[in-house]
């Protein structure tokens, strides 16, 4: 989701007495006014607006670049924040509120490995590469093995435009040969780079992808696909566009997720989930281009939004955009024995049907050009979920790495002779947990 980075070169208590509210309506996730009596299985539940992630302890002593975030849409590329953003690119925001750290430490140990049902695989940001377009991603095909494979194409791939990486913010166009290389079944086409080549580039990219046999989502329509004997609704949304000067001629399903401190209007997502459920789908998968770039943990603001989207009926949220890998969650729905707070994602909805849902907050990069800002940007994960009648039955992750001269994507585990990549492999195991790790084939 980067502006793109290279453009910048040119336990703890469940109830926290004092903290930070991100402004979103966490209370809408669950029924309120629940009777306080022993017969009520939810009697022990706190008001969700009073516990993590709605409430948390703000970090102190942050550098002046830490809260500079492009996705807030409050500054432009010629403003003073741009210089601070370069510092953030190189240093990254690696910490998080103390509640977040404790939450994911507990969550990492609790995530179940892949189980029964259909399996979906998700790749992160497929960013512009300078060469080897027809073959650069084929080395990742084995890692992506699943019943359905979904990836985000974060570049225009228009036959109507010159191959380019230029401008401020940078604009991308790769040749349509990339459609020979991508080992996905479904391509997400809506992200902040969608309009880099204006409306004609959007039209050409979608036409080229579909002519090559891909199902597309995020431009003018969202698909329902059949996976095994299950019907799965796919829908993708993006925080916005880098081309703020344009009025999109295509519907690219923008929801301003990054407007922190605001009550984000998620009704467009609710409407699509409701329509899909009315069609009788078995599962709903929501793919999001969101988050804050160069931050290793999701801001609690996004964790609150994820709970709201799950409450609307999503079974899986798979996200990308920060260009670094962030932790994941398993969320329990209508299971009163799981009390929400630090270490537990638990949601109550009006339908009362129990299920489990998964959230990948950021998969990192799938591909990228050489990045002098660090190997962390050249490593991402393939996230997997298994889905059965009760929702998510398990999760998994396998790291991949971008390599160069020629451009290619390969399993990280086959490149551990590189000291920086070996160190990143160890860091990711600590960052995500090993109980749901899937070794590369």
CORWOCOR-V853240 format. One line per field, one symbol per residue. burial: b if it has 24 or more other ideal C-beta (glycine too) atoms within 12 Angstrom, else e. A space follows every 10 residues. Layout:
burial: ???
This chain:
burial: bbbbbbbbee ebebbbeebb bbebbbbbbb eeeeeeeeee ebeebbbbbb bbbbbbbebe eeeebbbbbb bbeeeebeee bbebbbebbe ebbeebbbbb bbbbbbbbeb bbbbbebbbb bbbbbbbbbb ebbebbbbbb bbbbbbbbbb bbbbbbbbbe bebebeeebb bbbbbbebbe bbbbbbbbbb bbbbbbbbbe bbbbbbbbbb ebebbbbbbe ebbbbebeeb ebbbbbbbbb bbbeeeebeb bbbbbbbbbb eeebebebbb ebbeebbeee bbbbbbbbbb bbbbbbbbbb bbbbbbbbbb bbbbbbbbbb bbbbbbbbbb bbbbbbebbb bbbbbbbbbe eeeebbbbbb bbbbbbbbbb bebbbbbbbb bbbbbbbbee bbbbbbbbbb bbbbeebbbb bbbbbeeeee beebbebbbe bbbeebbbeb e
